Amino acid sequence: MKKFTRVFLIVAVAGLAFAGLTCPNAWAQPRAMEDKTIDAKMQAEMIDSLCGVLDTLYVFPDVAKKLESHLRDKLRKKAYAGITSTRELADSLTADLRSVNNDRHLSVGYLSDADIALIKADTTGAASAEEQLRQSRSRNFGFRELKLLTGNVGYLRFDGFSDFNEAGPTAIAAMNFLANADAVIFDLRYNGGGSTKMIQLLTSYLFDEPVHLNDFYIRHNDSTQQFWTAGHVFGPRLAKTDVYILTSHRTFSAAEEFSYNLKNLKRATIIGDTTGGGAHPNVLVHWPNLHLTASIPFGKAINPITHTNWEGVGVAPDIVVASDNALDVAQREALKKILTRTIKEDDRFPLEWSLAGLDAKINPPKVDVASLARYAGTYGPRAIKFENGDLYYHRAPNPWAKMIPMSDSLFRFEELDYFRLEIIRDGQGNPTALVGHYDNGMVDRSDRSGS
C-alpha cells in the first residue's frame, strides 16, 4: 500500500486495479447501520478531498473537471445542507457523480471503524489478501455450476472473474471438464466482473494461436497495456467448439470484456440482455480521517478491433431475449447447429427430441382450456385429471405430474424430461387413447377405459 498524502490512501496498483471492482465500498464488508455524523465543514472537506483525487486520477481529465465543477456547484448551492449522515452523503455524491457521465465504476462509500482499523494494521496488505482469499474459496472462486446438457452441450456458470493466481486451478479444471463438449455455454448473467488475467486464462482455451484481446490505457503514466491469449494452456483447447455467452443487465465490467472480446472476434454468440456498461479499470481510494472511500476509474479499455469499448452502452447481444430465457435459447441454438453436423439417425433423434421440447418451452402453444377438460379420465393403468385449468398425469407408483402443452394433443413434463404424452382423438375430437413417447424412441399405448 502506498501513501500518497496525509489525507488519503490508495488501495490497488495498476495490476490489481484491473479487477473491475463494482461496489461503492469494495474494501469494506457490510456493517449494519454504523454511520458517522457530519457537519457542513466536514462535507466541504469530503468534497474537496474527492475532487482532488478525481483531478489527479480520473481517466478523462476534461470529465474530471466537469465532475469537480458539478460537486462544488452543488455544495455552493447548499444541496447537501440537510445531510448529516456520512452514508447518506456518500450515496448522494455517487448519484451526483454518475449524473455527469454515468460511469458505474465511479462511486463513493462509507468506511467503517473496523475497515479503518484493518487498513491501519494491515500495512503490507497480507491480512486483507488472506481474508479475500478465504471469502473467494468459500464461494468456489465464483464457479457455481458445471454440467453437460442434452446434446453434449457444456454449461458453465460463474459469477466472478476471480484472481488468476488463486482461482487458476479451479478454472483449468472447469475448462478441462468442457473439453469434449460439442458446444459450450458460459453463463455470465450474474457476473459482476473481476480479474483481467482470468479473462486471458479462460479465453486462451478458445483459440489455437495467440490472439490480441484488449488494451488498457492508464492515465497516470500515459501508458497502454496489451492483453493477449496465452500460448500454452493446461489441457485440450476448445478452438473448434461453438461458444455461447449468456448476459443480463447485471453482467458488468470484466464479464462485459469477456463478452465484448469474443463477440468482436466472432468467436461467440451473445444471448440475453444488453450488459451494464462499465469499461473502466478502477482503484480504491480511502480517507480514514473522513470515514470515506471511493472507487475511481483511472483507465479505459480499447478493443483492437473496434478501437473503442462498451462504456455507458454495454455489450449488445447477438440474440436479444429476456435474460431469464437466455439459457433455453442458447441451448436451442447450440442443438440446431450440432444437428447440421449430425448424420446418423440414431444420433439425431435425441437432439431433435430436446430441440422440440425447447421450441415448445420458448414459444408455448395457445391451447383452448375447455378442450383440455375433455381429456380427463382413465386409460388403463394411466389417469388424467383436470384441475384449476391444468391437466395432471398419473401412473402408479409415480405421483401426479403437471402436463405442459407442446401442442393441443402432445404434452411434456418438467419432472420427466425423458417422457411425453400424446392424446389420440377420434374424428369428433374425443380422446380414445394415450400414447407414451420416450427419448430412446420407445412408445406404448393405453386405450381409454373410463371417464
N, C-alpha and C positions, 0 to 999 in steps of 0.2 A: 504494500500500500504506500503510495507516495503522497506526502503532504505538499499541497500547492500554496496554501496560505494559512493563517491562524484561524480563518473562518470556516473553510470547508475542506472536506476530504473527498478525493475521487477514488471510487472502488471499481476496478477493472482497468486494464490496459488494452491496447488495440486488439490483441488476440482474443482476450476474454470477452471483449465488448461485442464481438460478433455473435454472442449468444442470443441476441434478439429478445431481451427481457421485455415483457409486455405490461406488467402491472405497475401502478403508480409508485408502489413502495416495494420493489422486488427484493430488497435486502431483508426487510422485517417480516416476521411471522405475525399473524393477526393477534392483536392484544385487545381483549374485549373492553370496549368503552373507555380505555385510557385516553386522556387528552390533556392539553395544556391551555390555560387561559392566556390570551394575548391582548395587548392594547394597541393604540394607533402607532406608537413609537416602534413596537415590535413588528407590526405589519409593514411599516416603511423599511425596516431593516431586512425583513424577509424578501420583500420585492426587490430591494436594491441588490441583495446578495444573488438572487436568482437572475436578475438582469445582467450582472457582471459575468456570470458563468455562461449565459446564453451568448453574450457578446464575444466571449473567448472561444467557446467550443462548438456552438451550434453549426450544423453542416453548411447552412446558407447564410453568409454574413448579412446580406441585404434583408433576409427574412428575420434574422436575429434583431436587427434594428426595428423592424415593424413590431415584433413581439415585445421588445422593451418599451417602445412608444405606447403600445396598447395598454400594457400593465401600468405604466406610470400615469397615463391619462386617466385610467380607472381610479387609481389611488388619489390623484389630484381632485377628481370629481366626487371623492368620498363614497365610491361604490362599495367599499368594504367596511364602511363605518359601523355597521351593525354587527359585524362578525367579531366574536370574542374567543372562538374556538380555533385551535391550530388545525384540527382535522377539517373543519368547515372551510377555512381559508385555503387549505391545500386543494380541496375539491373545486373551489371557485377559481383558483389560479389555473388548475388543469383545464377547466371548461373555457376560460378566457384565452389561454394559450392556443388551444385547439380551434377556437373560433377564427383565428387568423389564417391558418393553413391546414387544419385538420390532420396534423401529424400525430398519429395514435401512439407512436413511441415516445412522445413528449408528454411528461406528466409530473405531478408534484404529489408528495405523500407525507404522512406523519411518521416521525422517527420516535419510537418509544424509549423509555428509560432502559429497558432490557437490551434493546438494539444498541443504544449508545454505550452501555457497559461492555457489550460484546465487541464493538468497534475499538474501544479504548484498550481492552485487554488483549485483543487478537491482533497484535502489531504485525505479525508475519502472515496473517490470513490462514494459518493452518487450522484453527478451530472452526472457522466458518466453512472452510473447504470440507472438513471432516463431517460437519453437520449436514452440509448439502449432499455429500456422498451418501450418508445414512438415509436421508429422505429419498434420494433418487433410487437407491436399492429397494427401499420399501415399496416403490411404485414400479419395480422392474424396469427402470430407466424409461418409462413411458410405453414400453411394448406391452400392449393389453391383450391382444388376441391374434392367434396364428393358426390357420387351418386350411384344409383343402375343401373346396366346394365342388359340387357336381360338375363333371366335365373336366376334371383335373385343373381347375382354376384355383390358384393360390390366393389367399386373403391374409393381409397383414394390417392390423390396426395398431398405430402407435400415436400417442398423444403429446409427444415432445421429442425434439432432436437433442438428446442428452449429450453430455460431454464425451467426445470420442475416446479419450484415454481410459475412462472407466466403463463406458457402455459398449465399447467396441466388440468384446466377445459376445455379448447378447445380440448385437446387430448382425454380426457374422453368422451366428447360429441361426438366426431367423432367415437370412438370405440363403443359407445352405439348405434349410428346410424347403424353400421355394424353388430350388434349383431344377427340379424335374417337372414343374408345372408348365402347362401349355399357355397359360396367361396368368398375370399377377395383378391383383387389385390392392393398391395402397390406400388405406382409409385414413385421411387427414382431416376429417370433418370436425374433430375435437382437438386438433393440434394447434397450439398457440405459439410455436416457434422453438428456438434453441440454437444449437451449435452448427456453424457452417461446416466444420470438419466432419460432422456426422452426415451432412448432405453429400460431401465428397465421397465418404465411405459407401453409402448406400447406392449412390448413382454410379459409382465405379463398376458395380456388378452388371450394369445395363448396357455397357459398351465394350467392344473388343479392343479399341485403341483409345489412348488418352484424348479427352475432349475438353475444350475450354468451356467452363460452365458460367462463370460470372466474375466481375471485378468489383472491388470496393474502393471508392475514393475516400481518403481520410483528410479532413480539412486541416487539422492542427499541424501536420507536417507536409501537407500538399503532396501526398503520395498516393499511388494506386497499387493495390494488391490483387493479383490474379489468383483464381481458383480453377484447378483442372481436376479431372478424374485421375485416379491413381493407375500407375502402370501395372501394379500387381494387386491381386485380391486373394483372400484365403478361401479356396473352394471354386466351384464352377461359376462361370459367368452366365448371365441370362440375356445375352446380347440379341438373341433372336426371339425372345419371349414377348408376347403382346403385353403392354402395360396400360393400366387404367388407374387414375387417381381420383378419389372422392373428395370433394371440397364443400365447405359451407361458409356462411358469413363469419364463423368463428375461426376459420383457418387463417393463420396470421404469421407474419414475419418469416422465419426460416422455412416454415411449411409452405408459404407462398413462393419462396425462392425455389424450393424443390419442384413445385408445380410449374412455375414460370420457366425455369431452365428446360425441363423436359418437354413442355409444350412447344417452345420455340425451336428446340432441337428436333421436333416432330418425332419424339420417342415415346410419347404417352398421350392418351386421350383423357382429357379432364372432364369429369362429370359431376354436376351438382350446382351449387350456387356460386356467385362471384365472391371471392375471398375478401378479407378485411381491409387490405390496402396499406400495409406497413413495410417499407423497404429500407429503412434507415437503421444501421447498427447504432447501438446506444450504450452510454456509460452511466453509472450511478454516481451521483454527487450528494454528499451528506453535509449538513450543517448541524453538528451535535448541539451547539450552543442555542440553536433555534428550534430544535426538535423537528427539523425539516429535511426531506430528501427529495431528489428529483432524478428522473430519467431524461438524459439529454442526448438526442441524436447527434452524432459527431461525423457521420459519413453518409455516403449514398451508394446504392448498388447500381452497377452499369452492366447491362447484359451485352455480350459481344455481338449478338445478332441484331437486337432492336436498338441498341445504344441508349436505352432508357430503362425504366423499371416499372414496378406496379404500385408505387407510392400514390396513395389517395384514390386509386381507381380499382385496385385489386386485380386478381387474375380471373379473367372471364373464362368460363368453362366452354369446352367444345360442344357439349350436350347440356343444355340448360334444363334442370329438373330440380324440384324441391329436394333439399339435402336428405330428408327422411327417406326418399325413394331412390337415392343415388345408387345404393348397393344393388338393388334389383335390376336397375337399368344397366349398370356396369356388367353384371353377370350375364344379362341377356346379350349385350353387345359382344362379350367375350365368347359366348357359346355360338353365336351366329358366325363369328369369324373362324372359330375352330371347326364348325360344320363345313365350311367351304374347303377345308383341307382333309376332311374325313371321307373316305371312300367306302369302307366296309359297312354293310348294313347293320351288322351286329354292334358296331361302334357308334353308328349314327342314332340308333333307337334311344339309348338313354339321354343323349344330347337333345334330341327332338322332344322327348318326354319332359325334360326340365325346361326347355325353351317354351313349350306350350303352357306350362304352369306359370312361368314368369310373365308371359304375354297376358294371361288372364289376371294375374295379380296387379300388373301395371295398368292395364286397361280393363277393369272389371265389366262384364256384360250387364246390361239392364234386363232384369227378369221380372215378369209380372208376378207379384206376390200371390195373387189369387190362384194362379195356375200351380204354384208350388204346393199349396194346401192339398191338391188332388193326389199328390204323391204319397201322402201319409198312408201307412198300412203295414201289413206283414207280408214278407216274401220268403217263405220257408224259414230258414234259420236267421233271416235278416229282418230288421224292422226300421221304419222311418216314422218320425213324429214331426208335427208342425207346431211350433211354439214361438209366440211373440214375433211372427213374421219370418222366422228362420226354420230350416229343416235340420233335423238331427238324425244321425245314423247309428244303429246298434247291431252288433253281432257278438253274442256271448263267446268268451267271458269279458270282452272288451267294454269299456264304458261308452256312453253316448258321446258322439263326436259331431261337431257342427259341420254341415255341408256348405261349402263355398262354391257358388256357381262359376263354371268355366263357360257354360252356355245354358240354354234353358233345359238341357237334359243331361249334362255332364257336370260332375262336381268333384272338387278336390278337398283335402283336409290338411290343416296345419299340422296336426299331430301325426298324420300318416302320409308322409310325402312320397312313399312308395306305392300308394294305392289311390285309385279314383273310381268313382261310381257312376255308371250310366243308367238312365231311366229309359226303358224300352216302352214305347207307346203304340196303341192301335191307331186306326185311321181317324178316330174321333178324339184322339189326344189322351185317352185314358191309359194309365200305366198298367203294363201287363207283366213286367219282369224287371229285375235288376241284374246288371252285368258288372262284375268287378274287373277292373283293369289293373295290372301290376307292372312295375317298372322293368321287370325282366321279360315282359312280353306275354305272360300268362293271363288267361281270362277265365272267369267262372260265372255261371248264371243261376239265378234263383227266381222262379216264377211267383207271381202274386198269389197269396193263399188266403188273405183276409183283409178286412178294412181296418 
